[in-house]
Amino acid sequence: MIPFEYSLLLSAILFAIGCVGVLVRRNVIVLLMCIELMLNGVNLSFVAIADKLDSAEGLIYVFFVMTVAAAEAAVGLAIVVNLFRHRDSVYADEINLLKG
């Protein structure tokens, strides 16, 4: 059995790596992967806390977070493909479609 503190430490590390990736990287695909990494860190903490408290509420939250992550991946990838068709680039710095 994995100790509770190790699970929370691993989830914090995953979330921190995702945050650093979002702040440092400019490739939109890598940004989406870092957001997924952050969501997985949150899911791990929900599962660890649900196991510690012997509750099913955390697992219900995990289901909803996984649903949001799947929708984010599908919509985000569609946006990236569309941007690549128009701009021939997937870098966030070069995307200025909404500027007036």
Backbone torsions as a table, in degrees:
resi	resn	phi	psi	omega
1	MET	NA	135.1	-178.9
2	ILE	-84.8	131.8	178.5
3	PRO	-63.7	150.6	-177.5
4	PHE	-59.6	-41.3	-177.5
5	GLU	-64.6	-36.1	179.5
6	TYR	-66.7	-38.7	178.9
7	SER	-65.0	-43.4	178.7
8	LEU	-68.0	-35.8	177.5
9	LEU	-65.4	-43.5	178.1
10	LEU	-63.8	-41.2	178.8
11	SER	-66.6	-36.3	176.9
12	ALA	-67.0	-38.5	178.1
13	ILE	-65.5	-44.4	177.2
14	LEU	-60.2	-43.7	-180.0
15	PHE	-65.5	-40.1	-179.8
16	ALA	-66.8	-40.9	177.1
17	ILE	-62.2	-41.0	177.0
18	GLY	-63.6	-41.7	178.7
19	CYS	-63.8	-44.1	178.7
20	VAL	-63.1	-40.4	178.6
21	GLY	-63.1	-39.8	178.9
22	VAL	-67.1	-37.6	-177.9
23	LEU	-77.3	-29.5	-172.8
24	VAL	-96.5	-41.7	-173.0
25	ARG	-80.6	153.2	179.3
26	ARG	-118.0	-9.7	178.0
27	ASN	-76.2	127.9	-173.9
28	VAL	-65.4	-36.1	179.0
29	ILE	-65.3	-41.4	177.4
30	VAL	-66.9	-36.3	176.0
31	LEU	-60.4	-43.8	178.0
32	LEU	-64.3	-38.3	177.5
33	MET	-65.2	-37.6	179.0
34	CYS	-68.9	-36.1	175.3
35	ILE	-64.7	-40.6	176.1
36	GLU	-62.2	-38.7	178.2
37	LEU	-64.0	-39.5	176.9
38	MET	-64.6	-42.0	178.4
39	LEU	-64.9	-36.5	177.2
40	ASN	-67.6	-35.3	175.2
41	GLY	-63.2	-41.6	177.7
42	VAL	-65.6	-41.1	178.3
43	ASN	-61.1	-41.6	179.0
44	LEU	-63.0	-39.7	178.0
45	SER	-67.9	-37.6	176.0
46	PHE	-60.9	-43.4	-179.5
47	VAL	-66.6	-41.4	-179.8
48	ALA	-64.7	-42.3	-179.7
49	ILE	-70.0	-38.0	177.3
50	ALA	-63.9	-37.8	177.5
51	ASP	-68.8	-39.4	-179.2
52	LYS	-66.2	-39.6	-177.0
53	LEU	-91.7	-1.2	-176.0
54	ASP	52.7	49.0	-177.4
55	SER	-126.5	152.0	178.7
56	ALA	-97.0	-4.1	-178.0
57	GLU	-63.3	-41.1	179.0
58	GLY	-62.2	-36.8	178.8
59	LEU	-70.0	-31.9	175.2
60	ILE	-66.7	-40.6	176.8
61	TYR	-63.7	-37.3	177.9
62	VAL	-61.0	-41.2	178.3
63	PHE	-60.2	-43.9	179.7
64	PHE	-68.7	-38.9	178.5
65	VAL	-65.9	-38.4	177.2
66	MET	-65.8	-36.0	177.0
67	THR	-65.1	-44.1	178.0
68	VAL	-64.8	-39.6	179.3
69	ALA	-64.7	-39.3	178.8
70	ALA	-67.4	-41.4	177.7
71	ALA	-66.1	-39.4	178.2
72	GLU	-63.6	-40.1	179.6
73	ALA	-66.7	-42.3	-178.6
74	ALA	-68.1	-47.7	-178.9
75	VAL	-69.5	-41.7	179.5
76	GLY	-62.7	-42.1	178.6
77	LEU	-66.7	-37.2	176.5
78	ALA	-63.8	-40.1	177.6
79	ILE	-65.7	-41.8	179.9
80	VAL	-64.0	-42.4	178.9
81	VAL	-63.6	-41.3	179.1
82	ASN	-66.1	-41.9	177.7
83	LEU	-65.2	-38.0	179.1
84	PHE	-65.6	-35.5	178.0
85	ARG	-65.6	-36.8	-177.2
86	HIS	-85.7	-35.7	-172.4
87	ARG	-112.1	-10.9	-175.5
88	ASP	55.7	32.8	178.9
89	SER	-155.4	149.5	176.9
90	VAL	-119.0	23.2	178.9
91	TYR	-91.9	134.2	-175.0
92	ALA	-66.2	-28.5	-179.6
93	ASP	-68.7	-26.5	-176.7
94	GLU	-92.3	-0.6	-178.5
95	ILE	-95.4	108.1	-179.6
96	ASN	-133.3	39.8	-176.0
97	LEU	-68.1	-28.3	-175.3
98	LEU	-91.6	-1.8	178.6
99	LYS	-75.0	139.1	-175.5
100	GLY	-91.4	NA	NA
